[in-house]
Amino acid sequence: EEQPVPSPLLLRKVEEYLQGRCSNVVVSAKSLQVMGPAYIKVSVTVDIYPTSIDLSSVAEKNAVDALKAFLHPLTGGADGTGWEFGRMVCFSDLYALLEDIEEIDHVENVSMTLEGDGQKMTFSSENPVEISIPPYALIYSGEHELTPKLLME
């Protein structure tokens, strides 16, 4: 699933586990709430420069597949063990991921569009800012727009 949702049974087990270990003030006031994560959709737009024009479609397909796998909340990330709550992908992660694809020479003009909680914002690697998401949120893969460009020699 793109946005895995914990089952009611799992939520109840986590709540029971925490109730047995947290402060009486929290439990007696019924302040403990256990819920699934909020999700932030990350869509990437990038210009890719394939190593040859003949490999353009292969490069594009491999790049989309790599982005989807990398941005999966449970099996993505740099080590394939999923994303930590509140951690945002960095532009350097995207450059490294895409430029590591055999059919891609290099990439340029990387931007990310984040969607969540009724808001949509776009960020570009050309104008770096610190991007943060809530500590209870996980990222997941959105739709990616890759534009193959020709290498000028």
Disulfide bonds with the S-S distance in Angstrom:
none
